[in-house]
Amino acid sequence: MNLHGPVRAAEFEGAAEVVISFDAWPEAKVAPTRHDITVLAPKKGPKRDPVTERLVKTLPHPDRKASISDVRFSPDGKRMMMAGYPSGVVQLWDTANWKETARFDTPSGLRNNWNYANPTPDWKTILVDVKTRKVVREEKDGKVSDRLEINGRIDLYDAVSGKLKDSIVFRDRGPSNVFLLPDGKSAYVNTIGSYTAATSRNQPQAAELVDLASKKSKTLLNTHAYPVFTQDGKTAYLTTYQFQPDGKVNAALVKYDLAAEKALKTLDAPDDKTFFDGVYLSPDGKWLVSSLRRLQPDSKTLVIVAPDTLEEVARVPGPKNADPLAYFAPPLFAADGRTMIGRAGGPLIVWDLVGKKVARTVPLDEIQFGQAALSPDGRHVVVAGFPKLDLKAIRRNPDPEDLPQPRMLIISLANPNRTPQMLMLPSGAVGGLAFHPDGKTLAVGGSGGVHLIDVKRLK
């Protein structure tokens, strides 16, 4: 019997006998107790709609309540990776027969990032970042103080066997985010160091470049920064921000030479209430995009700059009167470099990069907290999420059956006059979305599994 949370009752009423025993205590024997209880039928939730007939199958995860927030296909389309949160279980699948080929259990629990498992470009190795914390009592000059000791490592797993091959150890600091460079030989790592109560407002942070072969690390910055890399891996574009105790923020967008270890150009935020949140580079390298978020009063805008000069080219304003909790999700770029898709809690924005204008907006009133994916041919965009819901009414760590039924909207970019198609998904959370490179299958992360949706012959 689960004594750490509610127990899902059967769909009928009646009487039951409950036996409570404590067999896990080897030092003593505790007599079981018996109780007669009345079982009440659970409250009826919202009526569930039939799940789309396009659902081919669901690939199971061992933890039914874990959210599969990270779903990826290998570039050749032969394998798919799914990582559960907070279960820490990573699974790889053969896409020819949808058989599981490898599974490895990494430490479970809350992390800084859903994308804690990162394949190298050749998909031979999976990097998993791990951070540990423990309170250490120290005495100096007769004074006793507590220090939060942080250590960590990056574990390297064999993507074929699922076995741990090696680890890169971080002492007195731990990795918060790991970003692989395009050559797969180095990783850009944000780390956080140990601290005391006296230094908790100024916790030691760094951005480090780690050579995966030698395990040697070089500190690039004494703060966290979030990168995107050019295809040759020589240049990184970084967003940096540091929140101050007085509510202000120091923020900048930086063009950084990784080999020379120096900043080439810096674009400061317009004021001390605004920061750059994430940075993204179009596949052709022509457009650099970042979300510009203002704290007070709340506002959000996508700013497009020239990668060479960091000079502003255009702005995509966020919706007026948007939810303060909403923000611009990572933009999606069409392969031809002409179209960008963005959203900040309101309608879907289709942006003409060449014409520097809004080409189209698509209302998404039916979908909240949506994830989006662009088909490989650039003809369709898919948004999956929940209907509007009251977050306060949902308890922490809810059962998947208690969540509103998620849904998916398929939007034609090739034909603006075509009505978007709504597909109902199985109950549970909505996690990562990924198209197979051939564009025929869409993988939708859910609670305790990944749903495979047949998207052939989309209209």
Secondary structure by P-SEA (a helix, b strand, c coil): ccccbbbbbccbbbbbbbbbbccccccbbbbbbbbbbbbbcccccccccccccccccccccccccccccbbbbcccccbbbbbbccccbbbbbcccccccccccccccccccccccccccccccbbbbbbbbbbbbbbbccccccccbbbbcbbbbbccccccccbbbbbccbbbcbbbbcccccccbbbbbbbbccccccccccbbbbbcccccbbbbcccbbbbbcccccccbbbbbbbbbccccccccccccccccccccccccccccccccccbbbbcccccbbbbbbbbcccbbbbbbbbccccccccbbbbcccccccccccccccccccccbbbbbcccccccccccccccccccccccccbbbbbbcccccbbbbbbbccccccccccccccccccccbbbbbbcccccccbbbbbbcccccccccccccccbbbbbcccbbbbbbccccc
